[in-house]
Amino acid sequence: MRRLFDGRPNELRRPVDRTRRRWNVVFVLSFLIALLCGVVVTTAVWESESRTARDTARHRHQIEATTVRSAERAVSNRSGGNSRVVAPAVWEYPAAHQHSGTVSVPLGTPAGRPVTLWVDDAGTEAQAPSSEARRAFTAAAAGVGALGLLVLASGAVVRLRLLLVETRTLAQWEHEWEAVEPRWSGRPRRERGPGDD
């Protein structure tokens, strides 16, 4: 890290070395910015999910329904073929308002057994409010996704820029080598003529 952020002048450091160092610093800073963005996204999603769960919880009520027949298997997902155990049941919510429907129950539930059920304000069966663990998982997944996306994007930009710098450096070295190699090796240099490519 000290060498990465070292800005002291050095005669042995070429302009390309300074360019590489700058782009490496850019990558480290972009990682820190991506980390900050990940935290912000996680916090925002957590607050949004919590607000939604609070609003939903105000309109969800846990009641007891009574099964009218014994449990049976039913297919819940046509494409996946996953099955769940259901039974017809009756319940009252709000008071004196009868409802009936098919509800999920444990395997082997007989008729006349009470089962816990979530309903909305009208008494229709509804999903339970999301749990704290589910909200935490959703927020963490969103934050990690944002972090990963930003790190990959900045890494790709820095990598592309460093490849361009490397290509330019190699071309410059090749040009310099063509000038130095004949003197260094003692081999006579062949001058290019009009018909040479």
N, C-alpha and C positions, 0 to 999 in steps of 0.2 A: 504494500500500500504506500510506503514511503517513497519508493521509486516511481510509483504511478503518479503521485501528486507533486513530485519534486520538480520545481520550476527553475532551479538554479542553472545558470549558463554552463555549458560544457562544450569544449571545442570538438570532442569526438561525436557529439550528437548531431546527426544530420537532420535536415528539414523533414525527411520522411519519418525519422524517429520521433520528432516532435508531433507530427501529424498522427502517428499511431498512438502516442501517449494521450493526445487530446481526445481521440475517438474512444480509447479505453476509459478515460474519465467520463465521457458522455454516457457510455454504457453503464458505469457504476451509478452515476446520477439518475439515469433513466430507471434503473432497478429500484433505487430509493423512491423515486416518484411513483413508480408502479406499485410499490409496497404501500405507500400512503393512499393511493387511489383504491387499492384493495381493501384497506381499512375503512375508507369512506363508503365504499359500496356495501361492505358487510354491515356497517352501522345503519345505512339508509334502508337496506332490505330488512334488517331486523326490526327497525322501527315501523316500517310499512306493514310487515307481517304481524307484528304485535298489535298494531292499530286495527288491522282487519280481523284478527282473532278476538279482540275485545268487542268490536262491533258485532261480530257473528255470535259471540257468547251471550250478548244481551237478548238475542232472538232464538236461542237454543235452550231447550228444556229437557232434562233427563227424567223420564217417567218409566213406569212399569207397564208392560203389555202382558197379556195372557194368551198363551198358545191355545188354539181351538182344535188342532190336530197334531199328531206326532211329527217329528222332524223328517224331512226328506232331502235328498241331494238335488241341487239344481245347477245348471250351467250358467255361470255369470259372464263369461267371456267367450263369445262365439269363435273368435280366431285362435285364442290360446287354449281353449278347452279346460281352463281352470274351473273347478267346481267348488261350490260352497254349500253349506247345510242351511236350509231355510224351513220355515214353518208358517202357516197362516196364523195370524194373531189379531186380537182386538185390544183397543185402548181408548181411554177418554182423555181428551185435552182440547181446549179448556173444559172446565167442569161441564158435565152433561152433554158433551159433544162426542158421539161415538165415531170411532174410526176403525178401519180394518185394513190389513195388508199382509204381505209376505215379508217376514223379517229374518235376519240371520240369527241362528241359534247354535248352541253346541250340539255335536252329534249325539243322538239318543235322547233328545229332549222330548218328554211325553206331552200329551194334551193336558191343558190346565196348569202348566208350569209358568210362573212369572219370569219375564225376561226384561232386561234393561234396554231402553230404547231412547234415542234422541229425536225430538220433534221440533218443528218451528212454531211460531206464534199461532198458526192456524191449526196445529195438531198433525200436520203432515210429516211423515218420517223424513229426517234430514241427517246430514253428516254432522258428527261432533266437531266442536271447535278444534282447530289445530293445536297440538301439544307444544310445549315449550321446546322439547327436543327436536321436533320436526321444524319449527321455526328457526332454531339454531342451525340445523343442518342446511336449510335453504339459504340462510344468510351467509354461512361459511362457504357454501358451494359457489354462490354468486361472487363473493370476495376473491376466492381462489381463482375462479374463472377470469375475473377482471385482471388480477395480478398476472396470471399466466399469459393472457392475450397481450397485455402491454409489454411484458418481458420478451415474448417471442417477436413481437413487432419491432421493438427497439433493437433486439439482438440481430434480427434480419437486416435492419438498416445499417447497423454498425458493421456487420459482417460484409455486406455488399460494399460499403465504403472502404473497408480494409482490403478487400480483394482488388478494388480499383487502384488503391495505393500500391499494393504489391505488384500488380501488372505493370504500372508505370515505372516502378523501381526496377523490375527485371528488364524492361525495355531499355531503360537508361544504362543499366549495367552492361547489357549486350552491346550497346553503342560504344560505351567506354572501353569494353574489352576488345572490340574490333580495332580501336586505335592503339591499344597498349600491347596486345598479344604478339604482333610480329617482332617488336623490339624485345619483349620479355623472353620469347622463345628463340630468337635468333633466326627465325625463318623469314625469308624475304617476303615482303608484302606485295601482293598482286594488286595492282591498281585496276580499277574497273574501267572497262572500255565501253564504247557506245553500244555494242551488241549485248552487253551483260544485263542480266535481270536484277 
